[in-house]
């Protein structure tokens, strides 16, 4: 049987991206269940010592491709190396982050290998399958579980006959867990100079402007999230004030982001970030499934809504019937009054 | 026309605001209650395509959409806003195609339109949110890809320079034509319909649509053959049947479930000063905040 592969993304600080470490943790568990090894592929420039970040997650084989053409990320050289490696080693399972890079790369790889790919999985499990038409029993397939139809239903997808079984997963969905700080894995250097073809450099990067993200929603203990019901960008400012006062971060629903009330990077939900803070205050969020799925694991949920029947209230510990612009200033006032 | 831009667009159920009206009593989605719309990022893609056309002057935008008969609405809408022509890729054999089979069908259709310069599509469709079909189609056609485009910086007969959105920034890239571009929602909004185009093309129909019309269009179509929207099936695009539809799709849906959340016993309070103060005291004393 072949192995589980995880594509490790390198971020701007030349660190392995969190989403990749989360996938390695999941990949290790899947490999254990399937009784196979975990392999990782990392591509970049100046990757000396990168193994220290990757092997502790229980990686048995680490393929390193180190070449100036591999950083910053470009589709074609990365796709070339991943496709060649997968052709040679036919992974059983291949996982990519559902990040801008992973969502650019994985479909390209899947198309070249003519295999199935499921985007934005919220859960990955191993399970059996029986195909009536061909009377075939598959003892251990990857169940790729993902929301569909705008998040209103959950679909379990399988790829019975093509390999690798490919999936992407968003940041925050899987938990990051080190297997053993001293885990022994083998390092395999890719012969990048011969593997990369001149035509892989067809797209030239002329200029890049990257800022460090100012928002850190994923690790925030308290999140004040606003929805379309907040009404305006100005009203969103109230949420920022509350976040400032009680020490939280501001999040938003997709509807609020689409309406221009908040930045994309604040989006919580299946197509945004998955969060599990100790307190989640949902302001004017009706709670579409796609939003609830990204925050329902929060320890405490407070919903502020004028609609007593908003779906989010069903998963809230406290429901405040009222307008955001009335409630939030009072929360600020009574927080200040009672703190000391 | 010397410069050919191919736009991929999709008609999708409007899943963005699935409110209470669109939910049935048992918690499932009432698809019938959702209007079919032009996929939002495909409209951004149309705008970028039209901007390229504006810059190049002697250029045409050809819209391809894959879907049932009704999806011809998308082609008309694109033409109303400035596209030149469209093809509806439709065949019962295509039903059940996953993203791989879909990208095969689209790539076969695109091959019928060679030579072309730019292939443009929205990043992703809101009914699936996979963002896979663009890159997969590019791979099938062996085209380089520029994803998450938000602005065309420069374009000429040989190359295009594009600003693309990154996770926390932007990047400007340049590549030789032909290549594929997927467009991010941060790209400019699509221009409105052009009255003149609507006047000219309001009777544009596919053959299937014409057969359903009660009015006789024969004379109109004889004098204005450009009103006919071509329908291409598996034969017209020379698709191999084992690569399309359910049979050509490596992914299978094993199970569909409604989303079930664990319901909580919610304490309902008012927005009064007393209630809010009590809540804040509770949050502080239980160390949830502070």
Boltz contact constraints between the chains, C-beta under 6 A:
constraints:
  - contact:
      token1: [A, 75]
      token2: [B, 145]
      max_distance: 6.0
  - contact:
      token1: [A, 76]
      token2: [B, 144]
      max_distance: 6.0
  - contact:
      token1: [A, 100]
      token2: [B, 167]
      max_distance: 6.0
  - contact:
      token1: [A, 103]
      token2: [B, 131]
      max_distance: 6.0
  - contact:
      token1: [A, 104]
      token2: [B, 147]
      max_distance: 6.0
  - contact:
      token1: [A, 107]
      token2: [B, 132]
      max_distance: 6.0
  - contact:
      token1: [A, 107]
      token2: [B, 135]
      max_distance: 6.0
  - contact:
      token1: [A, 107]
      token2: [B, 136]
      max_distance: 6.0
  - contact:
      token1: [A, 108]
      token2: [B, 135]
      max_distance: 6.0
  - contact:
      token1: [A, 108]
      token2: [B, 139]
      max_distance: 6.0
  - contact:
      token1: [A, 111]
      token2: [B, 136]
      max_distance: 6.0
  - contact:
      token1: [A, 111]
      token2: [B, 139]
      max_distance: 6.0
  - contact:
      token1: [A, 111]
      token2: [B, 140]
      max_distance: 6.0
  - contact:
      token1: [A, 112]
      token2: [B, 139]
      max_distance: 6.0
  - contact:
      token1: [A, 115]
      token2: [B, 250]
      max_distance: 6.0
  - contact:
      token1: [A, 116]
      token2: [B, 250]
      max_distance: 6.0
  - contact:
      token1: [A, 116]
      token2: [B, 251]
      max_distance: 6.0
  - contact:
      token1: [A, 119]
      token2: [B, 130]
      max_distance: 6.0
  - contact:
      token1: [A, 149]
      token2: [B, 15]
      max_distance: 6.0
  - contact:
      token1: [A, 150]
      token2: [B, 15]
      max_distance: 6.0
  - contact:
      token1: [A, 150]
      token2: [B, 18]
      max_distance: 6.0
  - contact:
      token1: [A, 152]
      token2: [B, 18]
      max_distance: 6.0
  - contact:
      token1: [A, 152]
      token2: [B, 29]
      max_distance: 6.0
  - contact:
      token1: [A, 153]
      token2: [B, 256]
      max_distance: 6.0
  - contact:
      token1: [A, 153]
      token2: [B, 258]
      max_distance: 6.0
  - contact:
      token1: [A, 154]
      token2: [B, 257]
      max_distance: 6.0
  - contact:
      token1: [A, 154]
      token2: [B, 259]
      max_distance: 6.0
  - contact:
      token1: [A, 155]
      token2: [B, 253]
      max_distance: 6.0
  - contact:
      token1: [A, 155]
      token2: [B, 256]
      max_distance: 6.0
  - contact:
      token1: [A, 156]
      token2: [B, 254]
      max_distance: 6.0
  - contact:
      token1: [A, 156]
      token2: [B, 255]
      max_distance: 6.0
  - contact:
      token1: [A, 157]
      token2: [B, 251]
      max_distance: 6.0
  - contact:
      token1: [A, 158]
      token2: [B, 252]
      max_distance: 6.0
  - contact:
      token1: [A, 158]
      token2: [B, 254]
      max_distance: 6.0
  - contact:
      token1: [A, 159]
      token2: [B, 250]
      max_distance: 6.0
  - contact:
      token1: [A, 159]
      token2: [B, 251]
      max_distance: 6.0
  - contact:
      token1: [A, 162]
      token2: [B, 250]
      max_distance: 6.0
  - contact:
      token1: [A, 202]
      token2: [B, 144]
      max_distance: 6.0
  - contact:
      token1: [A, 202]
      token2: [B, 175]
      max_distance: 6.0
  - contact:
      token1: [A, 203]
      token2: [B, 144]
      max_distance: 6.0
  - contact:
      token1: [A, 203]
      token2: [B, 173]
      max_distance: 6.0
  - contact:
      token1: [A, 203]
      token2: [B, 175]
      max_distance: 6.0
  - contact:
      token1: [A, 204]
      token2: [B, 174]
      max_distance: 6.0
  - contact:
      token1: [A, 205]
      token2: [B, 173]
      max_distance: 6.0
  - contact:
      token1: [A, 206]
      token2: [B, 172]
      max_distance: 6.0
  - contact:
      token1: [A, 206]
      token2: [B, 174]
      max_distance: 6.0
  - contact:
      token1: [A, 207]
      token2: [B, 172]
      max_distance: 6.0
  - contact:
      token1: [A, 208]
      token2: [B, 171]
      max_distance: 6.0
  - contact:
      token1: [A, 209]
      token2: [B, 169]
      max_distance: 6.0
  - contact:
      token1: [A, 209]
      token2: [B, 170]
      max_distance: 6.0
  - contact:
      token1: [A, 210]
      token2: [B, 168]
      max_distance: 6.0
  - contact:
      token1: [A, 210]
      token2: [B, 169]
      max_distance: 6.0
  - contact:
      token1: [A, 211]
      token2: [B, 168]
      max_distance: 6.0
  - contact:
      token1: [A, 211]
      token2: [B, 169]
      max_distance: 6.0
  - contact:
      token1: [A, 213]
      token2: [B, 168]
      max_distance: 6.0
  - contact:
      token1: [A, 246]
      token2: [B, 289]
      max_distance: 6.0
  - contact:
      token1: [A, 271]
      token2: [B, 129]
      max_distance: 6.0
  - contact:
      token1: [A, 279]
      token2: [B, 288]
      max_distance: 6.0
  - contact:
      token1: [A, 289]
      token2: [B, 259]
      max_distance: 6.0
  - contact:
      token1: [A, 292]
      token2: [B, 261]
      max_distance: 6.0
  - contact:
      token1: [A, 296]
      token2: [B, 261]
      max_distance: 6.0
  - contact:
      token1: [A, 300]
      token2: [B, 288]
      max_distance: 6.0
  - contact:
      token1: [A, 313]
      token2: [B, 266]
      max_distance: 6.0
  - contact:
      token1: [A, 314]
      token2: [B, 263]
      max_distance: 6.0
  - contact:
      token1: [A, 315]
      token2: [B, 261]
      max_distance: 6.0
  - contact:
      token1: [A, 315]
      token2: [B, 264]
      max_distance: 6.0
  - contact:
      token1: [A, 316]
      token2: [B, 266]
      max_distance: 6.0
  - contact:
      token1: [A, 317]
      token2: [B, 264]
      max_distance: 6.0
  - contact:
      token1: [A, 318]
      token2: [B, 267]
      max_distance: 6.0
  - contact:
      token1: [A, 319]
      token2: [B, 266]
      max_distance: 6.0
  - contact:
      token1: [A, 319]
      token2: [B, 268]
      max_distance: 6.0
  - contact:
      token1: [A, 320]
      token2: [B, 269]
      max_distance: 6.0
  - contact:
      token1: [A, 320]
      token2: [B, 271]
      max_distance: 6.0
  - contact:
      token1: [A, 321]
      token2: [B, 270]
      max_distance: 6.0
  - contact:
      token1: [A, 322]
      token2: [B, 271]
      max_distance: 6.0
  - contact:
      token1: [A, 326]
      token2: [B, 271]
      max_distance: 6.0
  - contact:
      token1: [A, 327]
      token2: [B, 271]
      max_distance: 6.0
  - contact:
      token1: [A, 330]
      token2: [B, 276]
      max_distance: 6.0
  - contact:
      token1: [A, 331]
      token2: [B, 276]
      max_distance: 6.0
  - contact:
      token1: [A, 334]
      token2: [B, 276]
      max_distance: 6.0
  - contact:
      token1: [A, 334]
      token2: [B, 277]
      max_distance: 6.0
  - contact:
      token1: [A, 334]
      token2: [B, 280]
      max_distance: 6.0
  - contact:
      token1: [A, 335]
      token2: [B, 280]
      max_distance: 6.0
  - contact:
      token1: [A, 338]
      token2: [B, 280]
      max_distance: 6.0
  - contact:
      token1: [A, 338]
      token2: [B, 281]
      max_distance: 6.0
  - contact:
      token1: [A, 338]
      token2: [B, 284]
      max_distance: 6.0
  - contact:
      token1: [A, 339]
      token2: [B, 290]
      max_distance: 6.0
